[in-house]
Amino acid sequence: MTVEELIDLLGQYDGEQEVRLAFQPSWPLAFNVGQVSSSDEFVDEDEDSFEAYHDECDGYDGGDYCPECKEQDEGNDEDEDDDAPIVWIAEGGHPGNDSPYAPKAAFETNCW
């Protein structure tokens, strides 16, 4: 889903309505929206930690990777700098005085 598609979906509702996140369809939980951020705002800590992690095994010097380093390396095959940024919506905890459970109908409504 894109930001534009989300705005279009939200545009059909009253702008004063509260927005919550429904999570985990098999045991629906409700969360407040905590923060919205874009991946292009994130500090890239993975590059430094990846090199330090590989210093512990032969893989960083061209030898065989240990299982943990091999998995870490496979996850870094794509160059994320070439990808479009992603907007992340973080949960902000359960709703104050309301139930922490979301209605199952939130997952059954087909709105797109």
Phi and psi restraints in degrees (value plus and minus 20) as a CYANA .aco file:
   2 THR   PHI    -118.2   -78.2
   2 THR   PSI     146.1   186.1
   3 VAL   PHI     -78.2   -38.2
   3 VAL   PSI     -63.4   -23.4
   4 GLU   PHI     -80.9   -40.9
   4 GLU   PSI     -62.9   -22.9
   5 GLU   PHI     -84.3   -44.3
   5 GLU   PSI     -59.7   -19.7
   6 LEU   PHI     -85.5   -45.5
   6 LEU   PSI     -62.5   -22.5
   7 ILE   PHI     -81.6   -41.6
   7 ILE   PSI     -62.0   -22.0
   8 ASP   PHI     -81.1   -41.1
   8 ASP   PSI     -64.1   -24.1
   9 LEU   PHI     -84.1   -44.1
   9 LEU   PSI     -63.4   -23.4
  10 LEU   PHI     -91.4   -51.4
  10 LEU   PSI     -44.4    -4.4
  11 GLY   PHI     -83.8   -43.8
  11 GLY   PSI     -37.9     2.1
  12 GLN   PHI    -102.1   -62.1
  12 GLN   PSI     -24.8    15.2
  13 TYR   PHI    -129.8   -89.8
  13 TYR   PSI     140.6   180.6
  14 ASP   PHI     -82.6   -42.6
  14 ASP   PSI     111.1   151.1
  15 GLY   PHI     -83.5   -43.5
  15 GLY   PSI     -33.6     6.4
  16 GLU   PHI    -112.5   -72.5
  16 GLU   PSI     -25.6    14.4
  17 GLN   PHI     -90.6   -50.6
  17 GLN   PSI     123.7   163.7
  18 GLU   PHI     -93.7   -53.7
  18 GLU   PSI     124.8   164.8
  19 VAL   PHI    -130.8   -90.8
  19 VAL   PSI     112.7   152.7
  20 ARG   PHI    -151.9  -111.9
  20 ARG   PSI     141.5   181.5
  21 LEU   PHI    -122.9   -82.9
  21 LEU   PSI     115.0   155.0
  22 ALA   PHI    -124.3   -84.3
  22 ALA   PSI     110.8   150.8
  23 PHE   PHI    -150.3  -110.3
  23 PHE   PSI     121.2   161.2
  24 GLN   PHI      50.6    90.6
  24 GLN   PSI      62.2   102.2
  25 PRO   PHI     -75.3   -35.3
  25 PRO   PSI     -53.3   -13.3
  26 SER   PHI     -92.5   -52.5
  26 SER   PSI     -44.9    -4.9
  27 TRP   PHI    -164.7  -124.7
  27 TRP   PSI      57.8    97.8
  28 PRO   PHI     -79.7   -39.7
  28 PRO   PSI     105.6   145.6
  29 LEU   PHI    -135.9   -95.9
  29 LEU   PSI     130.4   170.4
  30 ALA   PHI    -130.6   -90.6
  30 ALA   PSI     119.9   159.9
  31 PHE   PHI    -156.1  -116.1
  31 PHE   PSI     127.9   167.9
  32 ASN   PHI     -95.0   -55.0
  32 ASN   PSI     135.6   175.6
  33 VAL   PHI     -96.5   -56.5
  33 VAL   PSI     105.2   145.2
  34 GLY   PHI    -112.5   -72.5
  34 GLY   PSI     -80.5   -40.5
  35 GLN   PHI    -169.7  -129.7
  35 GLN   PSI     129.1   169.1
  36 VAL   PHI    -138.8   -98.8
  36 VAL   PSI     109.3   149.3
  37 SER   PHI    -166.8  -126.8
  37 SER   PSI     145.7   185.7
  38 SER   PHI    -134.2   -94.2
  38 SER   PSI     124.1   164.1
  39 SER   PHI     -82.6   -42.6
  39 SER   PSI     -41.4    -1.4
  40 ASP   PHI     -95.2   -55.2
  40 ASP   PSI     -26.7    13.3
  41 GLU   PHI    -113.1   -73.1
  41 GLU   PSI     -32.0     8.0
  42 PHE   PHI     -95.4   -55.4
  42 PHE   PSI     126.3   166.3
  43 VAL   PHI    -103.5   -63.5
  43 VAL   PSI     110.1   150.1
  44 ASP   PHI    -103.3   -63.3
  44 ASP   PSI      75.4   115.4
  45 GLU   PHI    -109.1   -69.1
  45 GLU   PSI     -34.9     5.1
  46 ASP   PHI     -86.0   -46.0
  46 ASP   PSI     -55.3   -15.3
  47 GLU   PHI     -81.8   -41.8
  47 GLU   PSI     -67.8   -27.8
  48 ASP   PHI     -88.0   -48.0
  48 ASP   PSI     -63.2   -23.2
  49 SER   PHI     -88.9   -48.9
  49 SER   PSI     -50.5   -10.5
  50 PHE   PHI     -84.2   -44.2
  50 PHE   PSI     -66.0   -26.0
  51 GLU   PHI     -85.5   -45.5
  51 GLU   PSI     -62.8   -22.8
  52 ALA   PHI     -84.6   -44.6
  52 ALA   PSI     -57.7   -17.7
  53 TYR   PHI     -84.6   -44.6
  53 TYR   PSI     -61.2   -21.2
  54 HIS   PHI     -95.6   -55.6
  54 HIS   PSI     -37.5     2.5
  55 ASP   PHI     -82.5   -42.5
  55 ASP   PSI     -40.2    -0.2
  56 GLU   PHI    -102.7   -62.7
  56 GLU   PSI     -30.5     9.5
  57 CYS   PHI    -155.7  -115.7
  57 CYS   PSI     153.0   193.0
  58 ASP   PHI     -92.7   -52.7
  58 ASP   PSI     -36.9     3.1
  59 GLY   PHI     -80.6   -40.6
  59 GLY   PSI     -55.1   -15.1
  60 TYR   PHI     -87.9   -47.9
  60 TYR   PSI     -46.6    -6.6
  61 ASP   PHI    -116.5   -76.5
  61 ASP   PSI      -6.9    33.1
  62 GLY   PHI      77.8   117.8
  62 GLY   PSI     -20.5    19.5
  63 GLY   PHI    -105.5   -65.5
  63 GLY   PSI    -178.9  -138.9
  64 ASP   PHI     -98.3   -58.3
  64 ASP   PSI     115.8   155.8
  65 TYR   PHI     -95.3   -55.3
  65 TYR   PSI     125.1   165.1
  66 CYS   PHI     -91.4   -51.4
  66 CYS   PSI     142.4   182.4
  67 PRO   PHI     -75.7   -35.7
  67 PRO   PSI     -60.4   -20.4
  68 GLU   PHI     -86.2   -46.2
  68 GLU   PSI     -62.2   -22.2
  69 CYS   PHI     -90.0   -50.0
  69 CYS   PSI     -55.1   -15.1
  70 LYS   PHI     -82.8   -42.8
  70 LYS   PSI     -64.9   -24.9
  71 GLU   PHI     -83.0   -43.0
  71 GLU   PSI     -63.2   -23.2
  72 GLN   PHI     -81.5   -41.5
  72 GLN   PSI     -62.8   -22.8
  73 ASP   PHI     -86.4   -46.4
  73 ASP   PSI     -61.0   -21.0
  74 GLU   PHI     -83.4   -43.4
  74 GLU   PSI     -51.4   -11.4
  75 GLY   PHI     -94.3   -54.3
  75 GLY   PSI     -32.1     7.9
  76 ASN   PHI    -127.3   -87.3
  76 ASN   PSI      -4.5    35.5
  77 ASP   PHI     -85.3   -45.3
  77 ASP   PSI     -56.3   -16.3
  78 GLU   PHI    -102.5   -62.5
  78 GLU   PSI     122.2   162.2
  79 ASP   PHI    -108.2   -68.2
  79 ASP   PSI      80.5   120.5
  80 GLU   PHI     -86.1   -46.1
  80 GLU   PSI     -41.1    -1.1
  81 ASP   PHI     -84.3   -44.3
  81 ASP   PSI     -45.5    -5.5
  82 ASP   PHI    -104.7   -64.7
  82 ASP   PSI     -34.8     5.2
  83 ASP   PHI    -102.3   -62.3
  83 ASP   PSI     132.3   172.3
  84 ALA   PHI     -87.3   -47.3
  84 ALA   PSI     126.9   166.9
  85 PRO   PHI     -81.3   -41.3
  85 PRO   PSI     133.6   173.6
  86 ILE   PHI    -133.5   -93.5
  86 ILE   PSI     116.6   156.6
  87 VAL   PHI    -110.9   -70.9
  87 VAL   PSI     106.6   146.6
  88 TRP   PHI    -128.8   -88.8
  88 TRP   PSI     115.5   155.5
  89 ILE   PHI    -131.1   -91.1
  89 ILE   PSI      94.4   134.4
  90 ALA   PHI    -116.0   -76.0
  90 ALA   PSI     122.8   162.8
  91 GLU   PHI     -92.2   -52.2
  91 GLU   PSI     130.4   170.4
  92 GLY   PHI    -139.4   -99.4
  92 GLY   PSI      12.6    52.6
  93 GLY   PHI      70.9   110.9
  93 GLY   PSI     148.5   188.5
  94 HIS   PHI     -91.2   -51.2
  94 HIS   PSI     132.2   172.2
  95 PRO   PHI     -78.1   -38.1
  95 PRO   PSI     118.0   158.0
  96 GLY   PHI     -57.1   -17.1
  96 GLY   PSI    -107.7   -67.7
  97 ASN   PHI    -116.5   -76.5
  97 ASN   PSI     -19.4    20.6
  98 ASP   PHI    -110.1   -70.1
  98 ASP   PSI     152.1   192.1
  99 SER   PHI     -84.1   -44.1
  99 SER   PSI     124.2   164.2
 100 PRO   PHI     -97.2   -57.2
 100 PRO   PSI     -20.8    19.2
 101 TYR   PHI    -118.6   -78.6
 101 TYR   PSI     119.3   159.3
 102 ALA   PHI    -112.0   -72.0
 102 ALA   PSI     133.5   173.5
 103 PRO   PHI     -90.7   -50.7
 103 PRO   PSI     116.6   156.6
 104 LYS   PHI     -78.5   -38.5
 104 LYS   PSI     -48.6    -8.6
 105 ALA   PHI     -80.3   -40.3
 105 ALA   PSI     -42.8    -2.8
 106 ALA   PHI     -82.3   -42.3
 106 ALA   PSI     -45.2    -5.2
 107 PHE   PHI    -114.9   -74.9
 107 PHE   PSI     -36.8     3.2
 108 GLU   PHI    -112.5   -72.5
 108 GLU   PSI     -36.4     3.6
 109 THR   PHI     -97.7   -57.7
 109 THR   PSI     103.5   143.5
 110 ASN   PHI    -118.4   -78.4
 110 ASN   PSI      79.7   119.7
 111 CYS   PHI    -127.1   -87.1
 111 CYS   PSI     -14.3    25.7
